[in-house]
């Protein structure tokens, strides 16, 4: 957990560090390396880094460190290399209509979220119900709120000491990230304030980052670095040190209950596949086939559901077998639907692979069609219930299955 936390912190601090570096070829190569690393890490991280990168270019132009033409050339070269790396990594295997997912605004950030630790509870703030499904990673913490408030107060008193040509591009970038994180459906607490109508093409494009609340993730780091810089620059060393340490102490105390309970919802769930017969069957097969494939997750069977592929995926992986389902953030709808239809058609006519274990993920739906497998099943196959799951598997004398209910009986 700690290693993951520091990796995330490093991911967000590095762009701001490069933003403040003097422009030279070394800095440009670092930016390119950072953007390529973000491309191969997560698309959301690439979007965030690109916003800060463009702020860096704007800052260079405003401070006469780079001409507009030179910035455009550098930006174009960087974009070409990023697109090339995306192509090599397989970004474009999925067609654009499948990649541009629906649901932009469903996972947006709430206006109350930076000050609300929901669903957890901090030392000084109680969770408030939210209308959106964004997570609590956007909570700033009381210490950071106080440090930022103090920095804003000092800037208001000494505005002439602020170099706006350096600060303004970063402010624009921050406002852009916040605007996207809020999406076109702006909510406050449990209420939706308003919704800005978007053309279907625009809304579909933004659907690529439908979990838009994540665009707020760099903002706390931006505020932290800016507030620390202002505090150090506009105060004596002793005063700045006391202010920063004091706010850090308040921040630690406020976030400690969240750190202590961060895994409270990640309790290991027992697998519903308790019979030792599964291990025997795994030695007889090479592949697990859920019919139909791509079942939806539900919670109607205790910790797992008959529609949840997680236990099957773990079972297959534990024995070095393969499985026909999985979870991915994006997939091509066309090939997926074609595979689903072909799988159902083959199963319904009794075309059962002898090296596979078939699990009826939704037997109640298939039962309505009165499975036409009467003369099709091989005598080398057996069927029945195991741990309550309807299966068809290679016949073995080492495993005894419960009778298959008459409504599901293929014979």
Legacy VTK file of the C-alpha trace (Angstrom):
# vtk DataFile Version 3.0
C-alpha trace
ASCII
DATASET POLYDATA
POINTS 411 float
0.000 0.000 0.000
2.777 2.431 0.960
4.739 1.650 -2.218
1.617 2.272 -4.317
0.963 5.564 -2.493
4.464 6.889 -3.112
4.273 5.827 -6.777
1.085 7.859 -7.210
2.593 10.858 -5.408
5.666 10.675 -7.642
3.483 10.459 -10.752
1.769 13.749 -9.895
4.764 15.640 -8.480
7.102 14.987 -11.421
5.132 17.084 -13.976
5.127 20.060 -11.603
8.859 19.628 -11.046
9.482 19.714 -14.805
7.150 22.695 -15.143
9.521 24.743 -12.978
12.746 23.589 -14.657
14.591 25.880 -17.056
13.908 25.112 -20.708
16.717 23.190 -22.409
16.991 19.980 -24.389
17.379 17.955 -21.208
14.050 19.259 -19.906
12.322 18.538 -23.226
13.640 14.985 -23.240
12.416 14.541 -19.661
8.961 15.777 -20.655
8.902 13.355 -23.576
10.003 10.456 -21.348
7.347 11.375 -18.763
4.551 11.540 -21.350
5.586 8.233 -22.925
5.704 6.609 -19.480
2.237 8.002 -18.734
0.992 6.612 -22.056
2.127 3.118 -21.108
0.815 3.433 -17.546
-2.743 4.742 -17.797
-4.623 6.886 -20.282
-6.016 9.122 -17.512
-2.481 9.832 -16.308
-1.520 10.784 -19.871
-4.410 13.280 -20.078
-3.375 14.913 -16.789
0.291 15.085 -17.799
-0.598 16.523 -21.226
-2.593 19.345 -19.610
0.386 20.312 -17.420
2.749 19.911 -20.406
0.697 22.412 -22.428
0.750 24.778 -19.452
4.561 24.451 -19.499
4.672 25.396 -23.199
2.387 28.388 -22.597
4.628 29.512 -19.744
7.665 29.263 -22.022
5.941 31.443 -24.620
4.755 34.055 -22.093
8.262 34.336 -20.643
9.882 34.634 -24.101
11.837 31.410 -23.610
10.322 29.815 -26.684
8.601 31.146 -29.783
5.081 30.099 -30.713
6.386 28.326 -33.836
9.023 26.428 -31.850
6.428 25.409 -29.238
4.065 24.146 -31.951
6.851 22.121 -33.592
7.894 20.586 -30.277
4.265 19.857 -29.359
3.588 18.253 -32.759
6.684 16.039 -32.513
5.710 14.990 -29.004
2.165 14.181 -30.117
3.430 12.062 -33.019
5.699 10.047 -30.708
2.860 9.587 -28.184
0.476 8.359 -30.894
3.157 5.977 -32.167
3.688 4.553 -28.678
-0.098 4.216 -28.245
-0.268 2.278 -31.513
2.551 -0.048 -30.435
0.894 -0.562 -27.034
-2.398 -1.554 -28.665
-4.553 1.487 -27.905
-6.106 1.382 -31.369
-7.022 -2.298 -31.356
-10.401 -1.126 -30.041
-12.465 0.885 -32.497
-13.266 4.481 -31.585
-17.008 3.887 -31.129
-16.239 1.281 -28.451
-13.445 3.302 -26.819
-15.584 6.423 -26.513
-17.774 4.962 -23.809
-21.087 6.293 -22.591
-21.629 7.653 -19.096
-19.663 10.922 -18.958
-20.885 12.726 -15.843
-21.917 9.569 -13.993
-18.552 9.397 -12.205
-17.966 13.140 -11.921
-16.557 15.062 -8.995
-18.937 16.699 -6.543
-18.355 20.344 -5.600
-18.350 19.221 -1.979
-15.842 16.441 -2.530
-12.603 18.340 -1.798
-14.006 19.086 1.662
-15.843 15.805 2.198
-14.028 12.552 3.149
-17.027 10.359 2.184
-17.415 7.435 2.356
-14.823 7.441 5.139
-14.494 9.844 8.052
-11.582 12.146 8.901
-10.735 13.476 12.345
-12.443 16.847 11.795
-15.031 16.132 9.082
-17.969 13.756 8.903
-18.925 12.182 5.535
-21.812 13.817 3.668
-23.825 11.763 1.118
-22.995 12.654 -2.482
-25.101 12.515 -5.625
-22.216 11.237 -7.758
-20.118 8.075 -7.646
-16.705 9.729 -7.412
-14.366 8.496 -4.700
-12.866 10.114 -1.606
-9.368 10.608 -3.096
-10.311 14.222 -3.850
-10.519 15.166 -0.168
-7.906 17.835 0.561
-7.504 17.490 4.311
-7.754 20.266 6.895
-4.004 20.926 7.008
-3.791 21.589 3.275
-6.940 23.725 3.380
-5.376 25.938 6.050
-2.035 26.169 4.230
-3.771 27.157 0.980
-5.985 29.700 2.770
-2.904 31.263 4.364
-1.106 31.392 1.003
-4.076 33.064 -0.689
-4.222 35.654 2.102
-0.514 36.441 1.718
-0.785 36.689 -2.077
-3.679 39.143 -1.696
-1.445 41.334 0.468
1.644 41.085 -1.764
0.378 40.597 -5.320
3.309 42.523 -6.825
5.720 39.789 -5.746
3.888 37.119 -7.771
5.282 36.384 -11.249
1.972 35.857 -13.039
3.555 34.839 -16.340
4.794 31.703 -14.574
1.748 31.094 -12.385
-1.090 31.896 -14.812
-0.609 28.903 -17.207
-0.677 26.534 -14.248
-3.846 28.203 -12.925
-5.474 27.780 -16.348
-4.431 24.113 -16.435
-5.799 23.559 -12.933
-9.115 25.205 -13.786
-9.367 23.053 -16.909
-8.789 19.852 -14.927
-11.373 20.912 -12.336
-13.932 21.762 -15.041
-13.529 18.334 -16.682
-13.668 16.576 -13.306
-17.014 18.274 -12.554
-18.319 17.285 -16.037
-21.452 18.806 -17.537
-23.525 17.518 -14.601
-22.615 19.782 -11.694
-23.577 18.449 -8.262
-23.353 19.767 -4.723
-23.789 17.238 -1.954
-26.785 15.073 -2.748
-28.265 17.547 -5.258
-27.583 18.108 -8.952
-27.387 21.867 -9.476
-27.593 21.903 -13.252
-26.669 20.036 -16.428
-25.130 21.583 -19.518
-26.485 19.936 -22.698
-23.684 18.534 -24.858
-23.865 17.310 -28.462
-23.781 13.514 -28.646
-20.433 13.589 -30.433
-18.840 15.744 -27.691
-20.352 13.737 -24.856
-19.235 10.495 -26.485
-15.696 11.851 -26.875
-15.517 12.820 -23.219
-16.824 9.335 -22.436
-13.253 8.122 -22.918
-12.596 9.691 -19.498
-16.023 9.001 -18.026
-14.527 8.621 -14.512
-13.869 12.341 -14.766
-13.455 12.855 -11.005
-9.936 11.470 -11.461
-8.966 14.635 -13.329
-8.990 16.349 -9.929
-6.234 14.088 -8.575
-3.311 16.417 -9.530
-5.009 19.456 -7.975
-4.163 18.700 -4.305
-0.490 18.309 -5.275
-0.635 21.527 -7.278
-2.182 23.375 -4.318
0.297 21.848 -1.889
3.381 22.859 -3.893
2.007 26.318 -4.681
1.026 26.989 -1.054
4.422 25.820 0.211
6.230 27.983 -2.370
4.201 31.063 -1.422
4.686 30.426 2.305
8.463 30.075 1.903
8.822 33.029 -0.466
6.691 35.547 1.442
7.780 34.709 4.997
10.960 34.379 6.980
12.519 30.915 7.087
11.485 30.373 10.699
7.873 31.489 10.140
7.560 29.438 6.961
8.932 26.344 8.689
6.515 26.705 11.616
3.516 27.244 9.317
4.331 24.272 7.092
5.095 21.920 9.996
1.954 23.040 11.849
-0.269 22.411 8.830
1.488 19.092 8.169
0.693 17.989 11.730
-2.968 18.962 11.351
-3.078 17.185 7.991
-1.636 13.980 9.429
-4.078 13.983 12.344
-7.036 14.687 10.058
-6.191 11.925 7.550
-5.065 9.286 10.060
-8.567 7.747 10.472
-8.821 7.469 6.659
-5.444 5.739 6.416
-6.404 3.334 9.194
-9.694 2.411 7.494
-8.636 2.607 3.865
-8.924 -1.174 3.442
-12.080 -1.670 5.485
-14.072 -2.392 2.316
-11.455 -4.768 0.914
-12.096 -7.777 3.095
-11.050 -11.048 1.498
-14.203 -12.812 0.320
-14.484 -16.578 0.567
-14.887 -18.383 -2.725
-18.221 -20.143 -3.264
-16.324 -22.990 -4.971
-15.711 -25.033 -1.836
-15.809 -28.593 -3.169
-12.547 -30.417 -3.707
-14.024 -31.766 -6.929
-13.133 -28.509 -8.683
-9.424 -29.297 -8.316
-9.986 -32.752 -9.818
-11.901 -31.300 -12.757
-9.192 -28.698 -13.347
-6.695 -31.525 -13.952
-9.028 -32.963 -16.604
-9.529 -29.757 -18.599
-7.593 -26.878 -20.153
-10.291 -24.231 -20.348
-13.289 -22.854 -18.419
-16.215 -21.635 -20.512
-18.943 -19.507 -18.963
-22.171 -19.601 -20.967
-23.059 -16.918 -21.828
-19.742 -15.147 -21.569
-19.220 -11.705 -20.028
-21.741 -12.088 -17.184
-22.626 -8.974 -15.220
-21.576 -8.658 -11.596
-24.340 -8.851 -9.021
-24.486 -9.533 -5.328
-27.422 -11.921 -5.026
-25.376 -14.921 -3.929
-23.640 -13.725 -0.797
-20.141 -12.379 -1.413
-20.290 -13.631 -4.996
-23.047 -14.167 -7.513
-23.544 -16.881 -10.100
-23.072 -14.001 -12.541
-19.670 -13.051 -11.083
-16.717 -14.510 -12.978
-14.136 -13.748 -10.254
-14.135 -17.208 -8.576
-13.832 -18.909 -11.950
-10.973 -16.664 -13.039
-9.107 -17.415 -9.804
-9.782 -21.143 -10.158
-8.485 -21.176 -13.735
-5.380 -19.141 -12.869
-4.591 -21.344 -9.862
-4.373 -24.400 -12.124
-2.772 -22.812 -15.175
-5.979 -23.030 -17.212
-7.622 -20.402 -19.392
-11.080 -18.821 -19.166
-13.310 -17.089 -21.703
-14.255 -14.081 -19.575
-12.463 -11.186 -17.913
-12.764 -7.569 -16.968
-11.353 -4.759 -19.111
-12.092 -1.048 -19.085
-12.750 -0.915 -22.834
-13.495 -3.526 -25.477
-14.777 -3.662 -29.057
-18.522 -4.202 -29.002
-18.702 -5.879 -32.429
-16.254 -8.791 -31.893
-17.564 -9.245 -28.339
-21.164 -9.627 -29.488
-20.139 -11.913 -32.347
-18.282 -14.197 -29.941
-21.220 -14.209 -27.547
-23.671 -15.201 -30.299
-21.331 -17.876 -31.673
-20.761 -19.354 -28.219
-24.492 -19.617 -27.516
-25.181 -21.138 -30.942
-22.466 -23.782 -30.543
-23.583 -24.617 -27.030
-27.244 -24.918 -27.966
-26.507 -27.451 -30.702
-24.347 -29.480 -28.315
-20.953 -28.554 -29.755
-19.098 -29.092 -26.463
-15.274 -29.073 -26.432
-13.986 -32.219 -24.644
-11.174 -30.308 -22.908
-13.409 -27.641 -21.341
-15.577 -27.150 -18.265
-18.847 -25.385 -19.159
-20.582 -23.333 -16.470
-24.108 -22.085 -17.093
-23.692 -18.538 -15.837
-27.395 -17.832 -16.371
-29.129 -21.218 -16.453
-32.551 -19.683 -15.819
-32.332 -17.847 -19.151
-31.066 -20.812 -21.142
-33.732 -23.052 -19.590
-36.451 -21.068 -21.315
-35.177 -22.313 -24.661
-35.321 -26.003 -23.532
-31.717 -26.772 -24.417
-31.750 -28.938 -27.571
-28.844 -31.162 -26.507
-30.723 -34.472 -26.442
-28.718 -36.488 -28.957
-25.760 -34.137 -29.171
-23.834 -34.676 -25.948
-20.971 -37.124 -26.053
-21.046 -40.065 -23.619
-17.637 -38.858 -22.494
-19.338 -35.851 -20.847
-21.204 -35.509 -17.563
-23.550 -32.828 -16.333
-25.048 -31.838 -13.023
-24.693 -29.441 -10.099
-21.505 -28.772 -8.154
-21.668 -26.286 -5.271
-25.019 -25.266 -6.752
-23.588 -24.428 -10.187
-24.905 -26.121 -13.335
-21.932 -27.538 -15.257
-20.976 -29.808 -18.142
-17.542 -31.415 -17.848
-15.464 -34.357 -19.122
-16.684 -37.547 -17.469
-14.576 -38.818 -14.577
-15.272 -41.410 -11.913
-13.502 -39.273 -9.314
-16.265 -36.649 -9.266
-19.919 -37.186 -8.425
-22.347 -34.415 -9.356
-25.765 -33.665 -7.946
-28.684 -34.328 -10.326
-29.421 -31.546 -12.738
-32.925 -30.096 -12.157
-35.456 -31.322 -14.710
-35.946 -27.812 -16.086
-32.272 -27.747 -17.068
-31.930 -31.426 -18.053
-30.334 -31.595 -21.530
-31.519 -35.209 -21.935
LINES 1 412
411 0 1 2 3 4 5 6 7 8 9 10 11 12 13 14 15 16 17 18 19 20 21 22 23 24 25 26 27 28 29 30 31 32 33 34 35 36 37 38 39 40 41 42 43 44 45 46 47 48 49 50 51 52 53 54 55 56 57 58 59 60 61 62 63 64 65 66 67 68 69 70 71 72 73 74 75 76 77 78 79 80 81 82 83 84 85 86 87 88 89 90 91 92 93 94 95 96 97 98 99 100 101 102 103 104 105 106 107 108 109 110 111 112 113 114 115 116 117 118 119 120 121 122 123 124 125 126 127 128 129 130 131 132 133 134 135 136 137 138 139 140 141 142 143 144 145 146 147 148 149 150 151 152 153 154 155 156 157 158 159 160 161 162 163 164 165 166 167 168 169 170 171 172 173 174 175 176 177 178 179 180 181 182 183 184 185 186 187 188 189 190 191 192 193 194 195 196 197 198 199 200 201 202 203 204 205 206 207 208 209 210 211 212 213 214 215 216 217 218 219 220 221 222 223 224 225 226 227 228 229 230 231 232 233 234 235 236 237 238 239 240 241 242 243 244 245 246 247 248 249 250 251 252 253 254 255 256 257 258 259 260 261 262 263 264 265 266 267 268 269 270 271 272 273 274 275 276 277 278 279 280 281 282 283 284 285 286 287 288 289 290 291 292 293 294 295 296 297 298 299 300 301 302 303 304 305 306 307 308 309 310 311 312 313 314 315 316 317 318 319 320 321 322 323 324 325 326 327 328 329 330 331 332 333 334 335 336 337 338 339 340 341 342 343 344 345 346 347 348 349 350 351 352 353 354 355 356 357 358 359 360 361 362 363 364 365 366 367 368 369 370 371 372 373 374 375 376 377 378 379 380 381 382 383 384 385 386 387 388 389 390 391 392 393 394 395 396 397 398 399 400 401 402 403 404 405 406 407 408 409 410
